[in-house]
Amino acid sequence: MFLRRFSAVAAAILVLSLSAAKAQVYKNGLIDKTVALIGNESILLSQIEEQVQLLIANGGAITDEKKMRCNILEQTLQQKLFLNQAKLDSLQVSSDMVEVELQERVDGVLYRLGGQTQVEAYFRKPLFRLKEDWRAVLSDQNLIQQEQRQIITGLTTLTPSEVRRFYKKVDKDTLPIISTQYRISHIVLYPSKEDAIMEVKEKLLEFRQRVINGERFSSLAALYSDDKETAMRGGELGMAPKAMFWPAFSDAAVSLKEGQISQIVETPDGYHLIQMIEKNGDMFNARHILLKPKYTDAERTKCMVRLDSIRNAILIDSTTFEKAARMFSQDPKSYLNGGQMVDENTGSTFFEKDMLKPSDYAVLKDMKIGDISAPFESQDNEGKGQTIFKIIRLEEIIPSHTADVDKDFVVIQNFAQGIRQQQAIKDFIEEKQKTTFIRIDEMFRDCPFESKGWVKENK
């Protein structure tokens, strides 16, 4: 196996640095040390442990600590190979993307650990140092991702004949399973919400005045808030970064002084009153009372009767479902194409169970092709949980099945292309392993690495 050539002096220094321990004492009395050398770079035990800490802080579950540390080391070794190539290819870091990812990481850790003080105690570093460390890591990851994309971008898309050859040879047990899919049309009506909104606002103004007059905000939240999870805590949200909330909510909250109560705040969740408890930098803890507009029985009856009339007209052939949808449906994304539902992300007209609203699937699961449901209550996709009323027609069912090249050509093509991409990444790693100096410390040499090329004979 060919290794990159080093001078005798350089090789000796590398070997010594691998076996020597730093003066810094690590946790549990263990000395921080270099656990791997790859090219001209070293990987420290403390770097592995920092990744373990971050995994735990983000809610990761640990079942096998040794295997987890081995996986982290192998991932780090792979990243070093990609990073070195990215630098050779003169790739540039996308700073804007790094800052977005950094803020998401900081917000997530602050939220999970409960604030800046707890984060600094957990990681034993001030937050600004953590940000510097994480920014450097995320910058490297950005280059690594660019390099990986560059490796797989050079692969041509498989032609139909190549896809079919792949399908003939592949073990059919490895092919993806396509869940049962449904093609559906619907006619949607929105209940008038003006009266309901007015009623909610009047209640919130009443609650605000009651607090000003001396009642406890937490007591009113416990009794009346539609956010049942926080209502059990008197409406308290817990210390969290402002980025965790709707912008309108966080902007209103951070403008308050401690103990102050907001005016009515509207978000996609509904309407809120907010009472500030504590602020700490970009984080705050507040109480809130959430009320969602609840439509009157009269509005519900009006929509259900209207839909029932439309359904009856279709059933007696006075009109078609498509014409009725174009004329009566209030869903802006489907009425023009006769009520046909379309997945906004893929453009597909087929939906798996998990892609449907639970209320829709509860009605759909007992229907036969061509059936038109009775009117029922559901939620739209425009606002979070906004109530709508609808009827649906089941157009087609594709039963669950193993992906087939004739029925699911694009799925098979993407599956085959994914395997090619994985192989290209694997080939890159194996090739770079052959030409890169790599030395693994004894404490990790027995790791069950996915790739065997990391552990080489000492030379």
Secondary structure in CASP SS format (residue, H / E / C, confidence):
PFRMAT SS
TARGET T0000
AUTHOR 0000-0000-0000
METHOD secondary structure of the structure
MODEL  1
M C 1.00
F C 1.00
L C 1.00
R C 1.00
R C 1.00
F C 1.00
S C 1.00
A H 1.00
V H 1.00
A H 1.00
A H 1.00
A H 1.00
I H 1.00
L H 1.00
V H 1.00
L H 1.00
S H 1.00
L H 1.00
S H 1.00
A C 1.00
A E 1.00
K E 1.00
A E 1.00
Q E 1.00
V E 1.00
Y C 1.00
K H 1.00
N H 1.00
G H 1.00
L C 1.00
I E 1.00
D E 1.00
K E 1.00
T E 1.00
V E 1.00
A E 1.00
L E 1.00
I E 1.00
G C 1.00
N C 1.00
E E 1.00
S E 1.00
I E 1.00
L E 1.00
L H 1.00
S H 1.00
Q H 1.00
I H 1.00
E H 1.00
E H 1.00
Q H 1.00
V H 1.00
Q H 1.00
L H 1.00
L H 1.00
I H 1.00
A H 1.00
N C 1.00
G C 1.00
G C 1.00
A C 1.00
I C 1.00
T C 1.00
D C 1.00
E H 1.00
K H 1.00
K H 1.00
M H 1.00
R H 1.00
C H 1.00
N H 1.00
I H 1.00
L H 1.00
E H 1.00
Q H 1.00
T H 1.00
L H 1.00
Q H 1.00
Q H 1.00
K H 1.00
L H 1.00
F H 1.00
L H 1.00
N H 1.00
Q H 1.00
A H 1.00
K H 1.00
L H 1.00
D C 1.00
S C 1.00
L C 1.00
Q C 1.00
V C 1.00
S C 1.00
S H 1.00
D H 1.00
M H 1.00
V H 1.00
E H 1.00
V H 1.00
E H 1.00
L H 1.00
Q H 1.00
E H 1.00
R H 1.00
V H 1.00
D H 1.00
G H 1.00
V H 1.00
L H 1.00
Y H 1.00
R H 1.00
L H 1.00
G C 1.00
G C 1.00
Q H 1.00
T H 1.00
Q H 1.00
V H 1.00
E H 1.00
A H 1.00
Y H 1.00
F H 1.00
R C 1.00
K C 1.00
P C 1.00
L H 1.00
F H 1.00
R H 1.00
L H 1.00
K H 1.00
E H 1.00
D H 1.00
W H 1.00
R H 1.00
A H 1.00
V H 1.00
L H 1.00
S H 1.00
D H 1.00
Q H 1.00
N H 1.00
L H 1.00
I H 1.00
Q H 1.00
Q H 1.00
E H 1.00
Q H 1.00
R H 1.00
Q H 1.00
I H 1.00
I H 1.00
T H 1.00
G C 1.00
L C 1.00
T C 1.00
T C 1.00
L C 1.00
T C 1.00
P H 1.00
S H 1.00
E H 1.00
V H 1.00
R H 1.00
R H 1.00
F H 1.00
Y H 1.00
K H 1.00
K H 1.00
V C 1.00
D C 1.00
K H 1.00
D H 1.00
T H 1.00
L C 1.00
P C 1.00
I E 1.00
I E 1.00
S C 1.00
T C 1.00
Q E 1.00
Y E 1.00
R E 1.00
I E 1.00
S E 1.00
H E 1.00
I E 1.00
V E 1.00
L E 1.00
Y C 1.00
P C 1.00
S C 1.00
K C 1.00
E H 1.00
D H 1.00
A H 1.00
I H 1.00
M H 1.00
E H 1.00
V H 1.00
K H 1.00
E H 1.00
K H 1.00
L H 1.00
L H 1.00
E H 1.00
F H 1.00
R H 1.00
Q H 1.00
R H 1.00
V H 1.00
I H 1.00
N C 1.00
G C 1.00
E C 1.00
R C 1.00
F H 1.00
S H 1.00
S H 1.00
L H 1.00
A H 1.00
A H 1.00
L H 1.00
Y H 1.00
S C 1.00
D C 1.00
D C 1.00
K H 1.00
E H 1.00
T H 1.00
A H 1.00
M C 1.00
R C 1.00
G C 1.00
G C 1.00
E E 1.00
L C 1.00
G C 1.00
M C 1.00
A E 1.00
P E 1.00
K H 1.00
A H 1.00
M H 1.00
F C 1.00
W C 1.00
P H 1.00
A H 1.00
F H 1.00
S H 1.00
D H 1.00
A H 1.00
A H 1.00
V H 1.00
S C 1.00
L C 1.00
K C 1.00
E C 1.00
G C 1.00
Q C 1.00
I E 1.00
S C 1.00
Q C 1.00
I C 1.00
V E 1.00
E E 1.00
T E 1.00
P C 1.00
D C 1.00
G E 1.00
Y E 1.00
H E 1.00
L E 1.00
I E 1.00
Q E 1.00
M E 1.00
I E 1.00
E E 1.00
K E 1.00
N E 1.00
G C 1.00
D C 1.00
M E 1.00
F E 1.00
N E 1.00
A E 1.00
R E 1.00
H E 1.00
I E 1.00
L E 1.00
L E 1.00
K C 1.00
P C 1.00
K C 1.00
Y C 1.00
T C 1.00
D H 1.00
A H 1.00
E H 1.00
R H 1.00
T H 1.00
K H 1.00
C H 1.00
M H 1.00
V H 1.00
R H 1.00
L H 1.00
D H 1.00
S H 1.00
I H 1.00
R H 1.00
N H 1.00
A H 1.00
I H 1.00
L H 1.00
I C 1.00
D C 1.00
S C 1.00
T C 1.00
T C 1.00
F H 1.00
E H 1.00
K H 1.00
A H 1.00
A H 1.00
R H 1.00
M H 1.00
F H 1.00
S C 1.00
Q C 1.00
D C 1.00
P C 1.00
K C 1.00
S C 1.00
Y H 1.00
L H 1.00
N H 1.00
G C 1.00
G C 1.00
Q E 1.00
M C 1.00
V C 1.00
D C 1.00
E C 1.00
N C 1.00
T C 1.00
G C 1.00
S C 1.00
T C 1.00
F E 1.00
F E 1.00
E E 1.00
K H 1.00
D H 1.00
M H 1.00
L C 1.00
K C 1.00
P H 1.00
S H 1.00
D H 1.00
Y H 1.00
A H 1.00
V H 1.00
L H 1.00
K C 1.00
D C 1.00
M C 1.00
K C 1.00
I C 1.00
G C 1.00
D C 1.00
I E 1.00
S C 1.00
A C 1.00
P C 1.00
F E 1.00
E E 1.00
S E 1.00
Q E 1.00
D C 1.00
N C 1.00
E C 1.00
G C 1.00
K C 1.00
G C 1.00
Q C 1.00
T E 1.00
I E 1.00
F E 1.00
K E 1.00
I E 1.00
I E 1.00
R E 1.00
L E 1.00
E E 1.00
E E 1.00
I E 1.00
I E 1.00
P C 1.00
S C 1.00
H E 1.00
T E 1.00
A C 1.00
D C 1.00
V C 1.00
D C 1.00
K C 1.00
D C 1.00
F H 1.00
V H 1.00
V H 1.00
I H 1.00
Q H 1.00
N H 1.00
F H 1.00
A H 1.00
Q H 1.00
G H 1.00
I H 1.00
R H 1.00
Q H 1.00
Q H 1.00
Q H 1.00
A H 1.00
I H 1.00
K H 1.00
D H 1.00
F H 1.00
I H 1.00
E H 1.00
E H 1.00
K H 1.00
Q H 1.00
K H 1.00
T H 1.00
T C 1.00
F C 1.00
I E 1.00
R E 1.00
I E 1.00
D C 1.00
E H 1.00
M H 1.00
F H 1.00
R C 1.00
D C 1.00
C C 1.00
P C 1.00
F C 1.00
E C 1.00
S C 1.00
K H 1.00
G H 1.00
W H 1.00
V C 1.00
K C 1.00
E C 1.00
N C 1.00
K C 1.00
END
